[in-house]
Amino acid sequence: MLHTARAFDVVVIGGGHAGTEAVAAAARLGARALLVSQRLDTIGEMSCNPSIGGIGKGHLVREVDALDGLMGKLIDEAGIHFRMLNERKGPAVRGPRAQADRDIYRVATQEALRHYPGVELVEGSVAELIIDDAEAAVLGARPATVRGVRLEDGTEIFADSVVITTGTFLRGVVHVGQESRPAGRYIKSEDREVEPPASKLAASLGALRLPLARLKTGTPPRLDGRTIDWEHLEPQPSSRPPQPFSYVRAGLGLPVAQADRLIDCYRTATNVRTHQIVLANAHLLPKYEGPGPRYCPSLTAKVTRFAGRDSHGIWLEPEGLNSHLVYPNGLSSAFPEEVQKLVIQSIAGLEKADIIRPAYDVEYDFVDPRAVDHSLAVKACKGLYLAGQVLGTTGYEEAAALGLVAGANAALAPAGFEPFVVGREEGYIGVLVDDLVSAGTSEPYRMFTSRAEYRLCLRQDNADLRLTARGAAAGLVVDEQRIELAQRKERGASEARQALESLRLGSAEWHERGFSNVIKQQGPARSGAEMMAMPETLLEQVEAVLVAKGILPGGIDPLAREEVTISAKYANYLKRQEDEVARWRAHEGALIPASIDYHALASLSSEEVEKLDAARPSTLGEAAAIQGITPNSLTYLLAHIRSRRSAGVRNAAQSAVPL
């Protein structure tokens, strides 16, 4: 504990996934960075699901890694079950996901920070911000300026910048049934101890008149794995060997740390009896102030929203190699504990399962993200930055991405450097920040690939090519090995693409060289790039021709092979996507008929129909500003408006023809 006033360049409040990335990013940029956490032994705790990644989320983790962040390296240390989601679909929507050993992940995080150059840790609760000109800011005369923080024991810590990453702790309240108590979360699954909320800090933010509102999230019960009937459940094996999240580990050909200790997860499902119990006891759920996550809904929300379904999948995920605790993914609903037991024991394989800790919900304050700019700096208070769930997001990955951006800019701004901002066309981090800052959010924001206009370009496999050089130029990427690997991959891909373009053979020669299943013997000459665009062509086949012809004697660099294959196979799609985005952006002023029936538009999701019907935007640009409306849907909506207009013109012309 600090007992006297000290000064730092950056102070980060909170030791979750946003806070750890924020303090590390600030330190990489040369700042003297301090992380303040209520408990040092809970830094890096996975409060909910012990997993990292997923569709869209995995993209964020790889982008954080490409920018020298911690999360990718940590999950490679702690991961015990790895899968590439959507592996059979196109490369734009594939998402790496890993189940973690919760204890290994937490310990690895703490060890990384303890030995991180420029980072210091202190245990304590921040009671308030030290702010100059708060009253002037409230009156709109001039922005306030943050000077540091004051801890509950009276210690003052001064800093040029302060980053708030308090997660669910701002006036947090946890609920089990209709029993509630102030808390940010339960600390461990094995007991019922809670961490206190940051209520005083919330009051400090309120003094700036920042727009605060409430959100909620929930976590399922933890089960005793020794009481589960595993033999009658469907195994979900890990990928073997797993693909690392870290570009450095993958580039060096190193396996993940627990490669020899990978486990299986298991699947079961709810049933009609489960749903009857849920509906019969819905009146016993907590009374909430704020909305919960649409995309990670409670069991009650799923049963209610999808009334026609007889079952919902439940994934049983062990929490560690040396733990009996099991996380039943898909079973969050904060019923009273006795009701939770009835729900659990109605499910196949869980008939005799014991609950170690009940499911609970937590409500907390968040700041409308429109109160910050694209550097995540609070507009009303110079030097103050926000990241993670305090900005309305949900999920470790979104928190980590925002933490990295906030921490970097908290270090850059006082030194007079330009802010580090990722564009929507550069990364999912850019999509995340722009969505929040531009449109705000009324429910916990979760990343999906559908949110990105440029998702074919923003793949999880090429984040290093998109961002590592940018990060290095800003001083954010300092690992020389990482920079060298990214440069090597870029060179290898560029050389291979040039070689494919320069290789040009007649159809007869392609035929003779083993491509008889791809093209006919008679036909025009084709380049290697054109051959690669054909679905049946493998890179190894064309590479053999490049080597034989002496165009690329050493073959294609192994680091660049995936990039070369995808860019060649999807070249036409990439061009088409760019054209589509440009087209709808050129028509942002297109009028949407007031009488439009969104329910009749089959290509819109139920969420999009709900939001468009409620907002009734008058132009395509207004529709684009609604959070959750995807670029593909905007393109479809534009086409519908055009077809409707064309039909109206035709009808008018026909009615004008004399009989």
Secondary structure by P-SEA (a helix, b strand, c coil): cccccccccbbbccccaaaaaaaaaaaaaccbbbbbbccccccccccccccccccaaaaaaaaaaaacccaaaaaaaccccccccccccccccbbbbbbcaaaaaaaaaaaaaaacccbbbbbcccccccccaaaaaaaccbbbbbcbbbcccbbbbbccbbbbcccccccbbbbcccccccccccccccccbbbbcaaaaaaaaaaaccccbbbbbbbbbbbcccccccccccccccccccccccaaaaaacccccccccccccccccccaaaaaaaaaccccccccccccccccccaaaaaaaaccccbbbbbbbbccccccccccccccccccaaaaaaaaaacccccccccccccbbbbbbbcccccccccccccccccccccccccccccaaaaaaaaaaaaaaaaaaaaccccccccccccaaaaaaaaaaacccccccccccccccccccccccccccccaaaaaaacccccaaaaaaaaaaaaaaaaaaaaaaaccccaaaaaaaccccccccccccccaaaaaacccccaaaaaaaaaaacccccccccccaaaaaaaaacaaaaaaaaaaaaaaaaaccccccccccccccccccaaaaaaaaaaccccaaaaaacccccaaaaaaaaaaaaaaaaaaaaaaaaaaccc
